Amino acid sequence: MQLTGSKIIMECLLEQGVDTIFGYPGGTILNVYDELYNYSDRINHYLTSHEQGAAHAADGYARSTGKVGVCFATSGPGCTNLTTGIATAYMDSSPIVFITCNVNEGLLGKDAFQEVDITGITMPITKTNYVVRDIRKLADIIREAFAIARSGRPGPVLIDIVKNVTAEKTEFTPLPKEEHSKQGRLGSLIKRASHDLKTPEPYLGDIDILVDMIRESKKPLLICGGGVVRSRADKEFLEFAERIDSPVSITVMGGGGFKGRNPLTTGMIGMHGSQASNMACDACDLLIAVGCRFSDRVALDPKSFAKQAKIVQIDIDRSEINKNVEVDHHIIGDAKRVLTLLNERLEQQSHSSWKDYVFSFKTETEYDEGGNTLTPKQISDAIARICPQDTMVATDVGQHQMWVIQHFHYDYPGQLLTSGGFGTMGFGLGAAIGAKIGNPEKTVIHITGDGGFRMNCNELATEQFYKLPIITIIYNNQSLGMVRQWQTLIYNGHYSQTTLDRGPDFVKLAEAYGLGGKRVTSVAELEEALKEALAFGRGYVIDCAIEMDEMVRPMVPVGGRITQFLIDS
């Protein structure tokens, strides 16, 4: 049957099971939005306030559901506004297909109105990207893009389509998703474009080597990384940890891969890691990192990192092996599959003395109670007491991000949505919107700082229009807190451009958008506000007063040995 390019896009999205799109229209993508109008009974589109918000919403949707997110934008500033969101997804391995439209083919390269080379711009921050100039290739490119986004190590893919292709017609043959990789030409395209489409099967010899290393170890330590979350391998990881009887440290991206309440949990590891996690890393004789790339926030000084241990890295992406830390052994494969094979071969171990040593150190920071403001732990504890245990949490980036990862315990993959690799201020509210749309039955909380919230509060309009009862909790210290902390500790108290002694009044801002809001300074007021927010039925903003000079503790300086605490807990 003969279909326009715009209709082919819709049909291909339906083939992939897509029923949710986030985006923002404009001139070059108008043909696509015109066709979307005819599919409104099958595909829901969510109009955000800004393209960056749409990108983060698609990201939050993908991370929380395990599906591929979809985002639309127009040419020029429309698609360049996506780039921060694309980079965020790329760094954290989140599968999203971005579809943008460019000027007519005859205008490419002529500096036409709102023309930009978006594929050139996004080449370093996508798994792959495309310019579609031939309508006959459109359907297979879309199919290929989805396969690549979800395959191997997931990530974002961008398709840029010239406007004339969206209006032209060609023959279209429907093709079920499960048949895509079996088709001759399409299958070849997919395999040629994505060397990691077929997830590598772990080499059994490597599995057996690690089993022997575990049997010989007296002081093992596990690191739960983002790969456990992406693979939804939490059950297999739990069995592995209990079978080894090993303490477990958790990276920022690993939150939800291993239950924070499990007695084997030592807390976060790295720059703001707990005493227990960092001391265990320094003293262990076997370190097994699952789905962890040893970033500079975990292995601050690669040369001294776990210097007494044999280091083992399990990762789906071969390029991560030995990239940051030299390892003694590695296994390439999907975390879920590798852990399953290990569990089949490994008998029960026992390390009571080692655990007694590790847990003699603190797993959480202690704070002085009382005063005229709230402590970070008081806020997290109140959330845990009042909100359902399966509440999803989306964060922005800064002190509040570290506090909520340190003190709020996550139970399942996709419960914590945070920008770990790119560190994107402004990520949280968009991600919360995507999570709530993808998981309407769950309570969703957006945790932010007064600095981060200024970067995304325009998406309160999206939250209000679609009647999304998201609760925003602001850790308000009237400063760019993490930068101020570094200025205090490293830059001799030179508080250059980090004091936020200015508006807006966040409660009045929420009310201006038709949402609820309250400012709180005590635990009792916070608990009351949380109860009111849960019953409110619409979005709600809680502005929590905390001390300007409250710090994230512990802290290890950049390049320092993991036990070299600049400030302790």
N, C-alpha and C positions, 0 to 999 in steps of 0.2 A: 504494500500500500504506500502511496505517496504522502509524505508528511513534511511539514516545515521543520526547520532546525529547532525552533522553539518547542514544537510538539514532541520531537524526538527526545529533547532534554527531559521533558516530563515523563515520557514513557520509560526512558532509561532509569529515571529515579524510582519509578514504581517497580521496575524489575529488581532493584536493589532493596526493596522494602522500605523506602524512605517515605515517611509521613510527616516529617517536621523539617522546616527550613527556617533559618534566621537570615535576615538581610535588610537591604536598603536600596530602593530603586533609583534609577537615573536614566539619562537619555539613551545610552547605547544598549542598555539591557531592557528597554521598554517592550520589545517584542516578546521577550521571555515572560515578563510580568503580565503582559496581555494574555498569554496562553495560560499562565498560572491561574488567572481568574476562572478559567474553565475547569480547573482541577481542584477548586477549593473544597469540594466534597471529599477529596481523597488525600490532599496534601495541605497541611496547616503551615501558614507562613506567619512568622513573628517579626514585626517591624520594630527595630530598636531605635534608640535616639541617635546612634552614631555607628558607623561601620565597625569600629574597634569593639564596641559592645556586642555586635552581632557575632564577630569572630570568637570572642570569649564565651558567648552563650552557646555557640556550636561546640566549643571545646568542653564546657561544663557538661553539656548534654552527652558528648562522647565519653568523657571520663566516668560519668556516673551511671551510664547505661551499658557501656561496653559496645555500643553501636558506632557506626561512622557518622560523624556530624556533617551537616551540609550548610554552606553559607553562600549567599548571593551578594554581589556588589557590581556597581557600574564602573566605567573607565575613569582614568585620571585620579582625582583625589578620592573618589569612591574606593578604588582598589588599593591605592597607597595607604589609605586609612586602615586597611586590613593587616598591614605588614607586621605590626607589633603582635597582633593576635596569631599570625602565622608563625612567627619566630617563637612565641610562647609554646605553641603546640609542638613545634619541631623539637625544641629542647627537652620537652617532657614526653615525647613519643605518643602524642594524642592523634588518633586518626580522624581527619577532617578532609572533605573535598570542597574546595573553594571554586566557585564558578563565577567568572567575571566576563564582561563583554567589552570589546574594544571598538574603535571607530571602523567604518567600512574599510575593506581591504585596500581600495584605491587611495585611501588617505594615510595609510600606515607610513611612517617615516617622514611625514610632511608637517609635523608639528600642528596637527589639526586640533580643534577645540577638545580639551579633555583627553588627549592622546598621551599614553605613557607606555613604556616597555615594561609591563608588569612581570613578564616572565624573566626578563633580565634582572629585575630588582629582586625577585623572590627565588632565583635559582639556588642561592646558598642556604635557604631556610625551608626548602621543600624536599620531599623524597624525589619528586620529579615534577615537571610542569609542561604545559602544552600551549601552543598557539594553534587554533583550529581555523584553517582557511578553506578547507574542502569539506562540504557538508557530507560527502560520502564517507568520511572518516569519523564523523562526530560520534555516532553511537558506540563504535568500538573503543574510541578514546575514553568516553565516559565509563564504560564497563571496565576498561583497563585501569583507570584512575582509582575506582573503588577497590579493585583487587589489590593494587599497590598500597593504598592507604591502610588497609587492614592487615596486610601480609607481613610476615617476619617481625621486625621491629616496627610497630605502627608509626604513622606520621602523616603530616599534611601533604596534599597534592593540589595543585592549582591548574584549572583549565581556563584559558582566555580565548574567547570566541569572537571573531570579528562580526560586526552587526549584520552584514549582508547574509552571512550563513544562517542567522536565526530566522531570516525571512524566506530563504530559498527552500525548495522542495527536493526530496530524493526518496528513493524506495527504502522502506524500513521494514525489517522482519523482527518481530518480537523474539527474545531469547531468554529463557529462564536463567537466573543467576548461577545455578549449579552447573549449567552447560557452558559457561563462558570459557573456562580454561581448557575445555575439551575441543573447542572449535579450532580448526586448522589455523586460519589467519589470525584470529583473535588470540588463540592460545600462544602462537608464536610471538605476537606483539607483547603479550603479558610477560612471557619468559625472557624476552630480549630486554624489556624495559626494567624488569625487577629481578635481579639475581637472587634476592632473598624471598621471592614469592613463596617458594616451598620452604617452610621452616626446617632448618637442618635437624636431622635425626642425631641425637647424641651418640658418640662413639662409645660402645660398651666397655672397651678397654679403659677409657678415661673414667668411666663410672667406677670400675673395679679398683682403679688406683686410689680414688678418693675414699672408697670404703675402707681400704687398708690404712690410709692416713688417719681416718677417724678412729679406727680400732687402736692405733698406736698413741693417739692424743690423750693427754692428761688434763689439758686446760683449753678446751675448744671454745670458740666464740663464733656465733652466726651474725651476719648482717642481713637484715631484710630490706631490700631495695625496691625501687619502683617497678622492676621487672616482675616481682611477685604480684603486685597490684595489677599490672597490665595483663598478665596471664591468668588472673583470677585463680592463683595457686595458693590461696590462704590455707585451705584444708591440708594440702600436701606439705606446705611449709610447717604447719603446726605439728603434723605427725613426725616430720623430720627433726624438729627441735626437741620434741619429747623423747624421740628414740635416741637421740644423741645425749639428751639430758644436758643441754648447753644453754648458757645465757644468750639472750637475743638482743642486739642493738638495732635500732630502726632509723633509717635515713628519713629526711623530710619527705621524699617521694614514696617511701615505703609505708607511710601511715595507712593503716587498715589492712596491710598484708599480714600482720601478726597482731593479735589483740593486745592493746595497751594495758589491759588489766591482768594479763596472764602473769603468773608468778615468775616466769622465766625472763620477763621483759626488763631490760636495764634502762630503757628510755632512748632518747635521741643520742646520736653519736656525731662527733665532729666539733666544729667551731663553738657551737652552743650545746654540745652534748653534755649529758650528765656525768658526774664523777664516776659512777659505776660503769657506764659505757666506755669512757675514755681510758680509765684505769685498766679495765678488762682488755681493751685493744692493745694496750702497751705491755701487758703481762701474759697474754695467751700464747700457747704454743702452736695453735692451728686456727687460722682465721678463714672462714668460708663466707664469701660475699655472694649473695644470690640476687641477680638483677641490679647490681650496683656498679656504677662506673668510676668510683673513687674520685669524685670531683674535688676541687680545691677547698670545698667547705667540709669535706669528710677527711681526706688525706691532706692536711694542711702542709705537712712537710713529708713528701713521699719517701725520702731517704730514711727517716726515723719511724715511719708509720709501721706499726706492728712488727718492730724490728726483731723480736724474739720468736716470731711465728713463721710457720710455713703458710703462705697465702695462696688461697684457691679462689678463682673467680669463675662464676657460672653466669653466662650471658648469651643472649640470642644473637648478638652482633659481634662478629669476630674483630671488627675494628676497635672495639673497646678493650680488648685484651692487651695488657702491657702499655696502654696509652698513657695512663697516669701513674700507675704503680706496677713495678715489676713483680710478677707472680711466680710461684713455684709450680703451679698446676692450674689448668683451666679446662672447662667443659663448655662446648658450644651447643646451645639448644634452648628450646623454650623452657622456662622455669618449671612449669607444671609437669612437663614430660620428664625432665631431668630428675626432679624430686620424686616422681613416681618410681622411676627406675632405682634410685638410691634407697627408697623405703623398702622396696622388694628384697634388697640384698643385705640390709643392715640390721643386725640384732640389737637388742636393747643395751645401751651404755649407762654408766653411772658416774657422776662427777660431783659428789656431795661436797667434798672439801673445797674444790675450786669454786663452786657456787657460793659457799659460805664466805670465801674471800671477796668475790665480786660484789655480793650484796651487803658487805660491811660498809660499802660506800653509798652515798646518796643517789637515788634514782630521780629525785625531783628537787628543785630549789625550794628553800624555806623562806618565808617572808614574815616580817613583823606585821601583826594584825592591828587593827584599829586605826585611829587618825581620821582626818576629814576627807580622805579619798579611798578608793578601792585599790586592792592589790590585784595584779594579773591573775594569781591563783584563785582569789576569791571569785573573780568573774567566771573563770572556767568551772570552778566547783559549783557555782550557782546554776550554770547552764546544765551541768550534769545532773543536778538534783531535780530541776524543774522540767527540763525537756525530755522527750522520749529518748531511750538509749540509742536508737538507730537514727537519730537526727543527723542529717548531712550538713557539713560545714564547708563553706567556701571562704577563702581568705584573700586579702590583698597581701602586700609584701612590706615587711618591716618588723618592728618589735612585736606587735600583736601577733604576727604570723608565728614567730618563734614561741611566744608564750602559749598560744593555743595548741601548738604541736607538743610542747613540753607537758602541758597540764591537762589537756582534754584527751581522753583515751578513745581510740578508734577501733572498731570491731570488724569491719569488712571492707573489701576493696571498693573504691568509689565513694566512701563516706567522707573522706577528706579531699577537697579540691583546692589545690594551691599551685602557684607558679614557682617551681623549685629551681629549674635551670636558668631561666631568663630573668627571674625576679621582677615580674611585671606589676608595678603599682597600677591599680585600675582593673585588675583581673577579676576581683572578687564578686562584684555585683552582677556582671554579665554571666559569670560562671554559675552563680546562684540561680539566676533566671533559667539558664539551660538545664540545671539539675532539677529544678522544681517542675519544669515542663516535662522532662523525661521521667520524673518520679513523683507524680502528683499526690501519691499517698503518703509521702515522707515529709516530715518537718525539715525545712531548709533554713539554715542560719548563715548570714553573711557577716563575717567578722573582719573589721577593718580598723585603721587608725584615722585620725582626723586629717592627716596628710593624704593617705591613699583614697579616702572617701571623696575628697575634692576632685579626684581624677575620674570618678565614675558615677557621681551622684545624679547625673543627667538620666541614667537608666532607671531612676525611680519612676519616671514617666511610663516606661515600658512595664514595670512592675504593677503600677496602678491600673493601666489600661487593660491588661490581661488578667487582672484580679488575682495576682499571685501573692499569697500571704507569706512573704519572705520577711524574716526578722533580721534587721541590721543592727549589729552591736558595735559601737565605736569605742575603742580604747583611746580616750581623748586626753592627751598630755600637753596639748597646745604647742606641739613641736613636731618636726620630722625626727621622731624619737631615735631611730637607729643611727642616723647620721649624727645627731647630737651626742649619742653615746660614744661614738668614735671621736668626736671633737673633744669630749671630756677626757677620754682615756689616752688619746694619741696626739691630739692637736692643741694641747695646752689650754683647753677651755675657750678656744676661739669660735664662738657660736655664730658663724657667718651664714646668714640667710636660712636658719633652721627654726627660728621661733615663729609660731603661727598664732600671734596675739591679734587675731582679726576674725571677722565673720566667715561663714554665716552662722546663724543660730540653727543648729541642725534639727531641732525639734520643730521650729517654725518652717524650715525648709520641707520637712516631711509633711506638715500640714498643708503647705502650699500645693503639694502634689496630691492631696486628698488622702494621705496616709496618717497613721497614728504616730505619736512620739512622746518620749519622756526623758528628762535628764535625771540621772541618779548619782548619789555620792556614797551610798551605804549598801551593805548586803541586803538589808530588809527592803530598801527601795528597789534594788535590782530584782529581787525575787518577785516583788509585787508587779513590776513592769513586765517581767517575763510571763507571768501568769496572764496578765492583761493582753499581752501580744499574742499568746497562743490562742486566746479566745476571741481575738479581735476580728478575724476573718479577712483582713486586708493586710497590706504591708505595714510594718511598724519599725520605727527607728528608736533605739535606746542609746543615749549619749552618756557614757560612763566616765566620770572624772577620775583620772589617775594622776600620780605625781609626775611632774615634768622630768625629773631626774631619775625615775625608776629605770633600772637597767635589766637587760636580758642577762641572766646569770645561769651557769658559768659562761666564760668567754675565753677562747684560746686565740691569740693573735695570728694574723695571716703569716704563714710560713713557720709557725711554731710547732714544736713537738706536741702531740695530742694531750699530754698531761701538763703542759706548761700553761696553767690557768692564769690569765691576766687578771680576771676577777673570779672568785670561787662562788659556790652556792651556799 
